[in-house]
Amino acid sequence: MSDKKKKAEISVGIFMIVGLLAISFIAIKLGNISLFGQDQYSVIAKFTSASGLRTGAFVEAAGVRVGEITNIEFDTVDYYAIVTMNIDNGVMISEDSIASVRTAGIIGDKFVKLTPGGLDIYLEDGGEIYETEPSINLEELISKYIFESGD
């Protein structure tokens, strides 16, 4: 095999490896996959209604994304929506914080907004936020206004 052909094959091989590494990096970043352990902790909140909220939606505090919703399930005993959230490790949530379901923008994507409390006691992995506010149901407000305005 000639030196020119060998150099060309080596160049193509290096180019392919660099390309695969770049594609892998982009896929990991876009998929929010953590390769080196958990850099978040989990907390739950029980809502009377989690209507419109979905897994993968973001959790926000002071207008900054600090986590994401990982699971939403129904409590068949107490009839609550149990929302599990992964919160970034650097974010400390006080025990008396409030979790509210809010709407982002015109499209209407739902997210959880965390409002800090005043306690110096913070939630740990597996902790629960007891103060919650469901999203405002516009249909209920309109129907309440229409039916009560006739009196």
MITI-874951 format. One line per field, with one value per residue: residue in three letters; z, x, y of N, C-alpha, C in turn; residue number from 1. Coordinates in nm, 4 decimals. Layout:
BEGIN
rest <- ALA / ...
n_z <- Z / ...
n_x <- X / ...
n_y <- Y / ...
ca_z <- Z / ...
ca_x <- X / ...
ca_y <- Y / ...
c_z <- Z / ...
c_x <- X / ...
c_y <- Y / ...
nr <- NUM / ...
//
This chain:
BEGIN
rest <- MET / SER / ASP / LYS / LYS / LYS / LYS / ALA / GLU / ILE / SER / VAL / GLY / ILE / PHE / MET / ILE / VAL / GLY / LEU / LEU / ALA / ILE / SER / PHE / ILE / ALA / ILE / LYS / LEU / GLY / ASN / ILE / SER / LEU / PHE / GLY / GLN / ASP / GLN / TYR / SER / VAL / ILE / ALA / LYS / PHE / THR / SER / ALA / SER / GLY / LEU / ARG / THR / GLY / ALA / PHE / VAL / GLU / ALA / ALA / GLY / VAL / ARG / VAL / GLY / GLU / ILE / THR / ASN / ILE / GLU / PHE / ASP / THR / VAL / ASP / TYR / TYR / ALA / ILE / VAL / THR / MET / ASN / ILE / ASP / ASN / GLY / VAL / MET / ILE / SER / GLU / ASP / SER / ILE / ALA / SER / VAL / ARG / THR / ALA / GLY / ILE / ILE / GLY / ASP / LYS / PHE / VAL / LYS / LEU / THR / PRO / GLY / GLY / LEU / ASP / ILE / TYR / LEU / GLU / ASP / GLY / GLY / GLU / ILE / TYR / GLU / THR / GLU / PRO / SER / ILE / ASN / LEU / GLU / GLU / LEU / ILE / SER / LYS / TYR / ILE / PHE / GLU / SER / GLY / ASP
n_z <- 0.0000 / -0.0794 / 0.0504 / 0.0260 / 0.0052 / 0.2513 / 0.4270 / 0.3540 / 0.4322 / 0.7091 / 0.7714 / 0.7013 / 0.8879 / 1.1356 / 1.0998 / 1.0988 / 1.3621 / 1.5161 / 1.4237 / 1.5142 / 1.7915 / 1.8243 / 1.7491 / 1.9470 / 2.1768 / 2.1323 / 2.1303 / 2.3955 / 2.5379 / 2.4377 / 2.5161 / 2.7883 / 2.9512 / 3.2196 / 3.2661 / 3.4679 / 3.7297 / 3.9689 / 3.9657 / 4.0844 / 4.3170 / 4.4484 / 4.4980 / 4.6159 / 4.5421 / 4.6235 / 4.4366 / 4.3989 / 4.1447 / 3.8530 / 3.5978 / 3.2617 / 3.3164 / 3.2507 / 3.2233 / 3.2143 / 3.1959 / 3.3062 / 3.6225 / 3.8100 / 3.9820 / 4.1023 / 3.8383 / 3.7102 / 3.5641 / 3.7581 / 3.7758 / 3.6827 / 3.5974 / 3.6767 / 3.7117 / 3.7198 / 3.9045 / 4.0152 / 4.3271 / 4.4646 / 4.7066 / 4.8469 / 4.6391 / 4.4973 / 4.2758 / 4.2454 / 4.2112 / 4.1028 / 4.1291 / 4.0008 / 4.1408 / 4.0961 / 4.2513 / 4.3750 / 4.4531 / 4.7215 / 4.8863 / 5.1014 / 5.3744 / 5.3974 / 5.1487 / 4.8525 / 4.5984 / 4.2794 / 4.0041 / 3.6929 / 3.3907 / 3.0920 / 2.8713 / 2.5591 / 2.4355 / 2.6345 / 2.7824 / 3.0751 / 3.3926 / 3.7007 / 3.9543 / 4.2041 / 4.5117 / 4.7528 / 5.1055 / 5.4497 / 5.6343 / 5.7786 / 5.7423 / 5.5274 / 5.2439 / 5.1851 / 4.9797 / 4.8527 / 5.0000 / 5.0813 / 4.9445 / 5.1032 / 5.0766 / 4.8170 / 4.4994 / 4.2624 / 3.9007 / 3.7572 / 3.6485 / 3.3675 / 3.2372 / 3.4493 / 3.5986 / 3.4194 / 3.3832 / 3.6448 / 3.6806 / 3.4866 / 3.5704 / 3.8288 / 3.7910 / 3.7075 / 3.9261
n_x <- 0.0841 / 0.0500 / 0.2125 / 0.0634 / -0.2007 / -0.2282 / -0.2036 / -0.4340 / -0.6362 / -0.5935 / -0.6471 / -0.9201 / -1.0216 / -0.9603 / -1.1144 / -1.3719 / -1.3869 / -1.3696 / -1.6023 / -1.8026 / -1.7646 / -1.8373 / -2.1104 / -2.2076 / -2.1606 / -2.3331 / -2.5805 / -2.5926 / -2.5934 / -2.8289 / -3.0156 / -3.0130 / -2.8660 / -2.7018 / -2.3774 / -2.1920 / -2.2939 / -2.5475 / -2.6502 / -2.8501 / -3.1258 / -3.4188 / -3.7525 / -4.0944 / -4.4281 / -4.7671 / -5.0500 / -5.3788 / -5.4695 / -5.3015 / -5.3292 / -5.2415 / -4.9729 / -4.6640 / -4.4371 / -4.0944 / -4.1235 / -4.0129 / -3.8755 / -3.8871 / -3.7255 / -3.7285 / -3.7348 / -3.5447 / -3.4379 / -3.4308 / -3.4570 / -3.6356 / -3.9436 / -3.9962 / -4.1776 / -4.5276 / -4.7955 / -5.1027 / -5.2584 / -5.4425 / -5.5707 / -5.5914 / -5.6630 / -5.4880 / -5.2540 / -4.9403 / -4.6387 / -4.3185 / -4.0047 / -3.6842 / -3.4269 / -3.1646 / -2.8476 / -2.7168 / -2.9211 / -3.1095 / -3.3996 / -3.6296 / -3.8216 / -4.0742 / -4.1409 / -4.3298 / -4.4926 / -4.6047 / -4.8241 / -4.7731 / -4.8252 / -4.6404 / -4.5794 / -4.7595 / -4.8301 / -4.8930 / -4.7570 / -4.7032 / -4.5418 / -4.3548 / -4.3417 / -4.1265 / -4.1570 / -3.9716 / -3.9604 / -3.9444 / -3.8002 / -3.5025 / -3.4567 / -3.3945 / -3.5096 / -3.4324 / -3.3050 / -3.5791 / -3.7618 / -4.0657 / -4.2709 / -4.5065 / -4.6814 / -4.8803 / -5.0006 / -5.2479 / -5.2805 / -5.4484 / -5.7725 / -5.9054 / -6.1518 / -6.3222 / -6.3212 / -6.4425 / -6.6977 / -6.7910 / -6.8040 / -6.9944 / -7.2283 / -7.2635 / -7.2914 / -7.5453 / -7.7118
n_y <- -0.1168 / 0.2210 / 0.5172 / 0.7501 / 0.6563 / 0.5308 / 0.7475 / 0.8878 / 0.7082 / 0.7013 / 0.9686 / 0.9825 / 0.7989 / 0.9277 / 1.1580 / 1.0414 / 0.9386 / 1.1752 / 1.2992 / 1.1170 / 1.1422 / 1.4110 / 1.4056 / 1.2327 / 1.3868 / 1.6056 / 1.4731 / 1.3821 / 1.6253 / 1.7506 / 1.5645 / 1.5809 / 1.4000 / 1.2514 / 1.1595 / 1.1122 / 1.0372 / 1.1435 / 1.4727 / 1.6005 / 1.6279 / 1.4646 / 1.5762 / 1.5834 / 1.6982 / 1.7498 / 1.8053 / 1.9450 / 1.9591 / 1.8792 / 1.9557 / 1.9779 / 1.9778 / 1.8155 / 1.5363 / 1.6127 / 1.8827 / 2.2079 / 2.3197 / 2.6114 / 2.8772 / 3.2012 / 3.2897 / 3.1373 / 2.8354 / 2.5497 / 2.2823 / 1.9780 / 1.8119 / 1.4814 / 1.2760 / 1.2091 / 1.1129 / 0.9530 / 0.9760 / 0.7397 / 0.7190 / 0.9698 / 1.1344 / 1.3121 / 1.4707 / 1.3507 / 1.4971 / 1.4462 / 1.5933 / 1.6694 / 1.8455 / 2.0787 / 2.0236 / 2.2471 / 2.4121 / 2.5110 / 2.4250 / 2.5603 / 2.4204 / 2.5356 / 2.6308 / 2.7249 / 2.5498 / 2.6083 / 2.5599 / 2.6909 / 2.8838 / 2.9040 / 3.1534 / 3.2224 / 2.9874 / 2.8065 / 2.6120 / 2.4253 / 2.4685 / 2.4240 / 2.6549 / 2.7609 / 2.9160 / 3.0723 / 2.9999 / 3.1131 / 2.9672 / 2.8222 / 2.5605 / 2.3000 / 2.1085 / 1.7664 / 1.4962 / 1.3228 / 1.4620 / 1.6539 / 1.9068 / 2.0874 / 2.3029 / 2.3892 / 2.5115 / 2.4747 / 2.5093 / 2.7918 / 2.7484 / 2.8534 / 2.8131 / 2.7379 / 2.9756 / 3.1555 / 3.0376 / 3.0501 / 3.3259 / 3.3960 / 3.2554 / 3.3542 / 3.6240 / 3.6705 / 3.6949
ca_z <- 0.0000 / -0.0917 / 0.1635 / 0.0041 / 0.0355 / 0.3952 / 0.4901 / 0.3265 / 0.5171 / 0.8473 / 0.7801 / 0.7018 / 1.0171 / 1.2393 / 1.0745 / 1.1422 / 1.5086 / 1.5644 / 1.3916 / 1.6072 / 1.9236 / 1.8212 / 1.7479 / 2.0803 / 2.2696 / 2.1062 / 2.1740 / 2.5421 / 2.5821 / 2.4049 / 2.5895 / 2.9317 / 3.0127 / 3.3097 / 3.2554 / 3.5844 / 3.8558 / 3.9857 / 4.0126 / 4.1279 / 4.4192 / 4.4179 / 4.5945 / 4.5636 / 4.5819 / 4.5935 / 4.3862 / 4.3772 / 4.0001 / 3.7763 / 3.4610 / 3.1659 / 3.3552 / 3.1902 / 3.2550 / 3.1336 / 3.2105 / 3.3932 / 3.7544 / 3.8089 / 4.1042 / 4.0720 / 3.6939 / 3.6613 / 3.5654 / 3.8617 / 3.7768 / 3.5885 / 3.6478 / 3.6303 / 3.7208 / 3.7696 / 3.9263 / 4.0865 / 4.4589 / 4.4648 / 4.8401 / 4.8793 / 4.5151 / 4.4643 / 4.1741 / 4.3078 / 4.1115 / 4.1443 / 4.0612 / 4.0268 / 4.1617 / 4.0902 / 4.3836 / 4.4338 / 4.4908 / 4.8494 / 4.8989 / 5.2417 / 5.3982 / 5.3834 / 5.0125 / 4.7847 / 4.4604 / 4.2044 / 3.8620 / 3.6177 / 3.2452 / 3.0273 / 2.7398 / 2.4905 / 2.3982 / 2.7479 / 2.8481 / 3.2203 / 3.4670 / 3.8441 / 4.0077 / 4.3470 / 4.5846 / 4.8773 / 5.2353 / 5.5391 / 5.7264 / 5.7496 / 5.7339 / 5.3846 / 5.2023 / 5.1388 / 4.8775 / 4.8918 / 5.0800 / 5.0238 / 4.9550 / 5.1479 / 5.0285 / 4.6711 / 4.4335 / 4.1256 / 3.8002 / 3.7493 / 3.5397 / 3.3066 / 3.2103 / 3.5746 / 3.6343 / 3.3298 / 3.4137 / 3.7756 / 3.6584 / 3.4095 / 3.6489 / 3.9474 / 3.7529 / 3.6827 / 4.0529
ca_x <- 0.0000 / 0.1319 / 0.2081 / -0.0468 / -0.3260 / -0.2281 / -0.2328 / -0.5743 / -0.7187 / -0.5772 / -0.7195 / -1.0632 / -1.0491 / -0.9590 / -1.2313 / -1.4897 / -1.3867 / -1.4036 / -1.7435 / -1.8832 / -1.7546 / -1.9169 / -2.2516 / -2.2376 / -2.1647 / -2.4563 / -2.6933 / -2.5932 / -2.6331 / -2.9690 / -3.0979 / -2.9956 / -2.8219 / -2.5892 / -2.2872 / -2.1066 / -2.3664 / -2.6635 / -2.6194 / -2.9784 / -3.1950 / -3.5598 / -3.8544 / -4.2296 / -4.5315 / -4.8999 / -5.1385 / -5.5185 / -5.4803 / -5.1784 / -5.3781 / -5.1511 / -4.8334 / -4.6153 / -4.3015 / -3.9954 / -4.1425 / -3.9095 / -3.9039 / -3.8263 / -3.7222 / -3.6836 / -3.7217 / -3.4317 / -3.4648 / -3.3514 / -3.4845 / -3.7354 / -4.0422 / -3.9581 / -4.2874 / -4.6570 / -4.8831 / -5.2264 / -5.2742 / -5.5784 / -5.6290 / -5.6241 / -5.7014 / -5.3936 / -5.1529 / -4.8078 / -4.5411 / -4.1800 / -3.9168 / -3.5406 / -3.3781 / -3.0184 / -2.7864 / -2.6810 / -3.0415 / -3.1630 / -3.5408 / -3.6707 / -3.9366 / -4.2006 / -4.1535 / -4.4566 / -4.4818 / -4.7232 / -4.8282 / -4.7883 / -4.8267 / -4.5316 / -4.6042 / -4.8884 / -4.8573 / -4.9591 / -4.6810 / -4.7085 / -4.4199 / -4.3699 / -4.2682 / -4.0964 / -4.1463 / -3.9026 / -4.0185 / -3.8552 / -3.7298 / -3.3642 / -3.4534 / -3.4043 / -3.5495 / -3.3282 / -3.3502 / -3.7004 / -3.8464 / -4.1937 / -4.3182 / -4.6450 / -4.7618 / -4.8900 / -5.1090 / -5.2702 / -5.2938 / -5.5798 / -5.8518 / -5.9748 / -6.2909 / -6.3968 / -6.3366 / -6.5407 / -6.8314 / -6.8290 / -6.8385 / -7.1190 / -7.3416 / -7.2827 / -7.3233 / -7.6897 / -7.7833
ca_y <- 0.0000 / 0.3408 / 0.6106 / 0.8438 / 0.5869 / 0.5066 / 0.8766 / 0.9197 / 0.6223 / 0.7482 / 1.0956 / 0.9516 / 0.7340 / 1.0321 / 1.2407 / 0.9652 / 0.9324 / 1.3094 / 1.3192 / 1.0371 / 1.2046 / 1.5342 / 1.3667 / 1.1789 / 1.5001 / 1.6813 / 1.3904 / 1.3823 / 1.7593 / 1.7743 / 1.4689 / 1.6037 / 1.2757 / 1.2693 / 1.0444 / 1.0930 / 1.0395 / 1.2300 / 1.6075 / 1.6541 / 1.5505 / 1.4507 / 1.6182 / 1.5661 / 1.7933 / 1.6973 / 1.9099 / 1.9058 / 1.9442 / 1.8977 / 1.9629 / 2.0407 / 1.9556 / 1.6923 / 1.4932 / 1.6841 / 2.0271 / 2.2623 / 2.3765 / 2.7436 / 2.9581 / 3.3368 / 3.3045 / 3.0571 / 2.6912 / 2.4837 / 2.1395 / 1.9297 / 1.7167 / 1.3483 / 1.1804 / 1.2564 / 0.9975 / 0.9811 / 0.9158 / 0.6856 / 0.7294 / 1.1092 / 1.2033 / 1.4176 / 1.4436 / 1.3527 / 1.5410 / 1.4261 / 1.6889 / 1.6644 / 1.9806 / 2.0878 / 2.0131 / 2.3752 / 2.4857 / 2.4654 / 2.4600 / 2.5565 / 2.3337 / 2.6080 / 2.6853 / 2.7010 / 2.5016 / 2.6498 / 2.5260 / 2.8147 / 2.8726 / 2.9777 / 3.2106 / 3.2153 / 2.8487 / 2.7444 / 2.5060 / 2.4377 / 2.4410 / 2.4438 / 2.7695 / 2.7489 / 3.0421 / 3.0361 / 3.0312 / 3.1851 / 2.8778 / 2.7845 / 2.4150 / 2.2735 / 1.9748 / 1.6758 / 1.4022 / 1.2521 / 1.5499 / 1.6932 / 2.0443 / 2.0728 / 2.4154 / 2.3845 / 2.5835 / 2.4245 / 2.6149 / 2.8551 / 2.6937 / 2.9667 / 2.7749 / 2.7459 / 3.1165 / 3.2168 / 2.9864 / 3.1040 / 3.4657 / 3.4024 / 3.2088 / 3.4366 / 3.7618 / 3.6798 / 3.7178
c_z <- 0.0000 / 0.0295 / 0.1499 / 0.0437 / 0.1856 / 0.4700 / 0.4712 / 0.4161 / 0.6638 / 0.8681 / 0.7865 / 0.8359 / 1.1301 / 1.2240 / 1.1234 / 1.2953 / 1.5678 / 1.5391 / 1.4860 / 1.7484 / 1.9305 / 1.8246 / 1.8849 / 2.1828 / 2.2549 / 2.1552 / 2.3262 / 2.5946 / 2.5562 / 2.4829 / 2.7393 / 3.0059 / 3.0995 / 3.3052 / 3.3856 / 3.7149 / 3.8582 / 4.0380 / 4.0525 / 4.2438 / 4.3934 / 4.5321 / 4.5309 / 4.6129 / 4.5391 / 4.5566 / 4.3763 / 4.2290 / 3.9355 / 3.6283 / 3.3715 / 3.1970 / 3.2963 / 3.2366 / 3.1607 / 3.1407 / 3.3120 / 3.5263 / 3.7626 / 3.9481 / 4.0672 / 3.9222 / 3.6316 / 3.6686 / 3.6631 / 3.8671 / 3.6722 / 3.6564 / 3.5885 / 3.6322 / 3.7725 / 3.7847 / 4.0125 / 4.2188 / 4.4714 / 4.6004 / 4.8672 / 4.7589 / 4.4886 / 4.3469 / 4.2435 / 4.1991 / 4.1703 / 4.0599 / 4.0981 / 4.0294 / 4.1601 / 4.2314 / 4.4495 / 4.4840 / 4.6188 / 4.8633 / 5.0453 / 5.2554 / 5.3785 / 5.2478 / 4.9540 / 4.6413 / 4.3894 / 4.0600 / 3.7863 / 3.4679 / 3.1869 / 2.8904 / 2.6856 / 2.4607 / 2.5114 / 2.8083 / 2.9983 / 3.2800 / 3.6145 / 3.8872 / 4.1578 / 4.4066 / 4.7203 / 5.0011 / 5.3222 / 5.6339 / 5.6819 / 5.7489 / 5.5880 / 5.3562 / 5.1558 / 5.0316 / 4.9294 / 4.9747 / 5.0071 / 5.0486 / 4.9866 / 5.0975 / 4.8760 / 4.6235 / 4.2942 / 4.0282 / 3.8014 / 3.6275 / 3.4840 / 3.2790 / 3.3363 / 3.6161 / 3.5496 / 3.3632 / 3.5491 / 3.7611 / 3.5879 / 3.4958 / 3.7742 / 3.9130 / 3.7263 / 3.8072 / 4.0892
c_x <- 0.0890 / 0.1129 / 0.0923 / -0.1802 / -0.3379 / -0.2611 / -0.3796 / -0.6668 / -0.7100 / -0.6540 / -0.8703 / -1.1028 / -1.0555 / -1.0811 / -1.3595 / -1.4982 / -1.4257 / -1.5522 / -1.8355 / -1.8799 / -1.8392 / -2.0660 / -2.2924 / -2.2497 / -2.2938 / -2.5781 / -2.7047 / -2.6400 / -2.7809 / -3.0622 / -3.0916 / -2.9597 / -2.7002 / -2.5020 / -2.2148 / -2.1836 / -2.4759 / -2.6186 / -2.7470 / -3.0311 / -3.3436 / -3.6471 / -3.9904 / -4.3188 / -4.6652 / -4.9911 / -5.2808 / -5.5463 / -5.3451 / -5.2121 / -5.2813 / -5.0043 / -4.7880 / -4.4734 / -4.2044 / -4.0112 / -4.0411 / -3.9648 / -3.8238 / -3.8311 / -3.6614 / -3.6577 / -3.6097 / -3.4691 / -3.3711 / -3.3760 / -3.5878 / -3.8274 / -4.0095 / -4.0726 / -4.4126 / -4.7446 / -5.0017 / -5.2288 / -5.4188 / -5.6460 / -5.6779 / -5.6663 / -5.6174 / -5.3084 / -5.0177 / -4.7054 / -4.4015 / -4.0913 / -3.7719 / -3.4894 / -3.2255 / -2.9601 / -2.7539 / -2.7993 / -3.0983 / -3.3059 / -3.5796 / -3.7996 / -4.0700 / -4.2148 / -4.2891 / -4.4278 / -4.6124 / -4.7126 / -4.8587 / -4.7851 / -4.7165 / -4.5762 / -4.7446 / -4.9284 / -4.9266 / -4.8870 / -4.6829 / -4.5728 / -4.4495 / -4.2809 / -4.2501 / -4.0803 / -4.0849 / -3.9804 / -3.9148 / -3.7754 / -3.5859 / -3.3466 / -3.4831 / -3.4422 / -3.4284 / -3.3867 / -3.4704 / -3.7960 / -3.9740 / -4.2224 / -4.4671 / -4.7362 / -4.7624 / -5.0097 / -5.1274 / -5.2811 / -5.4360 / -5.6520 / -5.9394 / -6.1223 / -6.3757 / -6.4197 / -6.4443 / -6.6813 / -6.8802 / -6.8738 / -6.9739 / -7.2392 / -7.3664 / -7.3206 / -7.4720 / -7.7695 / -7.7894
c_y <- 0.1236 / 0.4308 / 0.7089 / 0.7813 / 0.5644 / 0.6355 / 0.9148 / 0.8369 / 0.6638 / 0.8786 / 1.0726 / 0.8881 / 0.8358 / 1.1220 / 1.1715 / 0.9599 / 1.0670 / 1.3380 / 1.2426 / 1.0945 / 1.3316 / 1.5032 / 1.3117 / 1.2910 / 1.5790 / 1.6027 / 1.3889 / 1.5170 / 1.7854 / 1.6823 / 1.4854 / 1.4757 / 1.3047 / 1.1443 / 1.0123 / 1.1088 / 1.1446 / 1.3660 / 1.6788 / 1.5701 / 1.5593 / 1.5018 / 1.5946 / 1.6787 / 1.7338 / 1.8136 / 1.8575 / 1.8898 / 1.9724 / 1.9052 / 2.0399 / 2.0223 / 1.8222 / 1.6617 / 1.5631 / 1.8344 / 2.0798 / 2.3113 / 2.5051 / 2.8062 / 3.0927 / 3.3569 / 3.2240 / 2.9099 / 2.6222 / 2.3333 / 2.1025 / 1.8296 / 1.5806 / 1.2483 / 1.2501 / 1.1334 / 1.0372 / 0.9060 / 0.8702 / 0.6955 / 0.8715 / 1.1926 / 1.3285 / 1.3740 / 1.4576 / 1.3818 / 1.5250 / 1.5172 / 1.6609 / 1.8077 / 1.9786 / 2.0925 / 2.1468 / 2.4560 / 2.4261 / 2.5174 / 2.4493 / 2.4763 / 2.4044 / 2.6778 / 2.6490 / 2.6577 / 2.5343 / 2.6048 / 2.6544 / 2.7856 / 2.9597 / 3.0238 / 3.1891 / 3.0711 / 2.7740 / 2.6268 / 2.5306 / 2.4042 / 2.4620 / 2.5584 / 2.7484 / 2.8883 / 3.0102 / 3.0771 / 3.1007 / 3.0970 / 2.8518 / 2.6326 / 2.3795 / 2.1286 / 1.8951 / 1.5851 / 1.3230 / 1.3359 / 1.5892 / 1.8409 / 2.0361 / 2.1844 / 2.4150 / 2.4657 / 2.5259 / 2.5403 / 2.6695 / 2.7987 / 2.8046 / 2.9358 / 2.7846 / 2.8907 / 3.1837 / 3.1687 / 3.0377 / 3.2496 / 3.4784 / 3.3651 / 3.2913 / 3.5805 / 3.7800 / 3.7100 / 3.8631
nr <- 1 / 2 / 3 / 4 / 5 / 6 / 7 / 8 / 9 / 10 / 11 / 12 / 13 / 14 / 15 / 16 / 17 / 18 / 19 / 20 / 21 / 22 / 23 / 24 / 25 / 26 / 27 / 28 / 29 / 30 / 31 / 32 / 33 / 34 / 35 / 36 / 37 / 38 / 39 / 40 / 41 / 42 / 43 / 44 / 45 / 46 / 47 / 48 / 49 / 50 / 51 / 52 / 53 / 54 / 55 / 56 / 57 / 58 / 59 / 60 / 61 / 62 / 63 / 64 / 65 / 66 / 67 / 68 / 69 / 70 / 71 / 72 / 73 / 74 / 75 / 76 / 77 / 78 / 79 / 80 / 81 / 82 / 83 / 84 / 85 / 86 / 87 / 88 / 89 / 90 / 91 / 92 / 93 / 94 / 95 / 96 / 97 / 98 / 99 / 100 / 101 / 102 / 103 / 104 / 105 / 106 / 107 / 108 / 109 / 110 / 111 / 112 / 113 / 114 / 115 / 116 / 117 / 118 / 119 / 120 / 121 / 122 / 123 / 124 / 125 / 126 / 127 / 128 / 129 / 130 / 131 / 132 / 133 / 134 / 135 / 136 / 137 / 138 / 139 / 140 / 141 / 142 / 143 / 144 / 145 / 146 / 147 / 148 / 149 / 150 / 151
//
